[in-house]
Amino acid sequence: MLDAKSREDWPTYFETLARNRLYFEVRRDTADARFGSALALFEPDPRVVGGMVWAVYTEGMLPAPEPHRAFDWKKFGWLREDWKPDYPTMIVVNPGSPCEAFLPTARPYSNTWAQYAKRTEGPSDKAALRTLRVGGSLQGPVAHGLACGAHLIVHQGRLWNALAYHGHGYRTERRMLRKSWGITSHQEWQVQQHALLATDGANPVWEFALGLRRAIARDFGGYVETGYWRDAAARVLRQRAKGETVLTADGVVKTTPTPAADTETHIKGVQHLIGRIARYEARMRADGILGDGQYVTSADAWDLGRASCMARWGLSTRYCTLAEAEAAVVEAGYSAARCYDSWQDFSAGFILGRCLQFDNEKFGSWYEDMVTVHRILMSDPGSPWLNIPFQ
């Protein structure tokens, strides 16, 4: 946009606007009302007739999230379509920046820029690697933690390193957290964020199965045959069913033995899970996510990747502060580095966890979408996975 403005190439400038989301401030009270409409806020500007402007921002130029301010977004053409007689006579794009531009809102003057909105479908949600070059972390702990959430962020075509995240707009982000996570407050966000960072969300049976194979491989080295893995799981579970001596806050106690029928049912479930994991890993080897002989060591990446995203979602909904979001992102990165050896290992763990949770061995979009993202992040020269050391 700056380059187009410098050349006075306004067609390119307007076409760029039409391909991007345009954010604008809305009233928090109306945005918080579940069935209300978010009313746009206008700003004073002495440079224009009437003294008021409608300020809009492209994604990379948004102000950092503040508790008392909220933003929504619309397509370029909507700004003209929604214009009302009592609105300001001027829209200002990215106010105060070098690529600032004033657009008249009233017809017929708005025809000059509005025509470009019809020449494109608008912003895309297709998977794409997008980087914030100014104002975004590119190296260091924050960048590393943000890169741990790249699966979902790149899948949505958002800026992978934008910690000051506005997402799909304040109202949409709040609706997403309420429907998908049951989060409607800072306390609920905090509980969920802590659970993800503690990897409490992943199924403990997954980690039992993966941890058992990891132990076998460590003790004996080399490839762990699936049949042997299944048999080992049965032996361990039957031994545990007899009762174990464990250390608790009350001292050393022995657990109650498990009925044989319950134990055998549990064994069948774990052995079925082992088969599912083996089949997903075979597919991931075929698709280049895992190398020959490689296997997933843990599915904790599924929680840690979402923890990185949850920090940004908490900020976009004002359920947390920028400092809280940054701390959570950094912790997610440190935990990932302790658990995995490389970005490839982390990615395989994330994809396996996502598929065990949702895909049910259909190898559908839950799997295919992540394969696409993995390939982008492992091949694009600008990818954080190729430019930020994992350890």
MOWOZI-V38675 format. One record per pair of residues at least 24 apart in sequence whose ideal C-beta (glycine too) atoms are under 6 Angstrom apart, sorted by the first residue. I is the first residue (numbers start at 0). J is the second residue. Records with the same first field share a line. If there is no record, write none. Layout:
I=J, J
This chain:
0=98
1=97, 98
4=98
13=112, 115
14=115
16=75
17=75, 115, 116, 119
18=119
19=57, 122
20=58, 72, 122
21=55, 72
22=56, 61, 70, 72
23=55
24=68, 70
25=69, 71
27=69
30=69, 169, 170
37=71, 170
41=87
47=89
49=88
51=87
52=87, 89, 91
53=87, 90
54=91, 94
55=90, 92
56=93
59=131
60=93, 96
61=165
63=163
64=163, 314
66=317
69=169
70=165, 169
71=168
72=168
74=121
75=116
76=116
79=109, 113
123=156
124=155, 156
125=156
126=153, 154, 371, 372
127=156
128=153, 375, 379, 382
129=158
130=160, 381
131=158, 160, 161
135=160, 161
136=160
140=329, 332
141=328
142=387
143=332, 387
144=307, 328, 329, 331, 332
145=328
146=383, 387
147=303, 304, 307, 331, 332, 335
148=304, 307, 308
149=376
150=304, 349, 372
151=308
153=372
154=368, 372
164=311, 314, 315
165=315
166=315
172=315, 316
173=316
176=312, 316
185=318
188=313, 318, 319
192=309, 327
195=302, 305, 306, 309
196=306, 330
198=299, 302
200=302
201=298, 301, 302, 352
205=298
208=269, 272, 273
209=297
213=296
222=292
225=277
228=273
229=270, 273
232=269
233=266
236=265, 266
279=351, 354
286=370
288=347, 373
289=347
295=347, 348, 351
297=338, 348
298=348, 351, 352
299=338
300=345, 348, 349
301=349, 352, 353
303=331, 334, 335
304=349
306=331
307=331
336=390
341=389
342=384, 389
346=373
